Amino acid sequence: MSEAQLGLMTATPIIIIFAIALRKMGVLSTVATISAVSLSVAIATVLFTTQ
């Protein structure tokens, strides 16, 4: 596993946790939270498989 893949595995859960925390604080709507989580997972998947 390369350093880039390790970074993706570290950063993606942090982004997801941050989006959920912002949703609980009322900063993000449900749609925005779902979009942020799904897009971060999609981007991480594409980048992980192409590394």
C-alpha positions in Angstrom: 0.0 0.0 0.0 1.4 3.4 -1.0 1.5 6.5 1.1 -1.2 8.1 -1.0 -3.5 5.2 -0.4 -2.8 5.3 3.3 -3.6 9.0 3.3 -6.9 8.4 1.5 -7.8 5.8 4.1 -7.0 8.3 6.8 -8.6 11.4 5.3 -11.9 9.9 4.1 -13.2 8.8 7.5 -12.2 12.2 8.9 -14.2 14.0 6.2 -17.2 11.7 6.9 -17.0 12.3 10.7 -16.7 16.1 10.1 -19.7 16.1 7.8 -21.8 14.2 10.4 -20.7 16.5 13.2 -21.6 19.6 11.1 -25.0 18.0 10.4 -25.6 17.4 14.2 -24.7 21.0 14.9 -27.3 22.1 12.3 -24.8 23.7 9.9 -25.4 21.2 7.0 -28.7 19.9 5.7 -29.3 16.2 5.4 -28.9 16.4 1.6 -25.6 18.2 1.9 -24.4 15.7 4.4 -25.3 12.7 2.2 -23.7 14.4 -0.8 -20.5 15.2 1.1 -20.2 11.6 2.4 -21.1 9.9 -0.8 -18.8 12.1 -2.9 -15.9 11.7 -0.6 -16.3 7.9 -0.7 -16.6 8.0 -4.5 -13.5 10.2 -4.9 -11.5 8.1 -2.4 -12.5 4.9 -4.2 -11.5 6.2 -7.6 -8.2 7.6 -6.4 -7.4 4.5 -4.3 -7.9 2.1 -7.3 -5.9 4.3 -9.7 -2.9 4.7 -7.4 
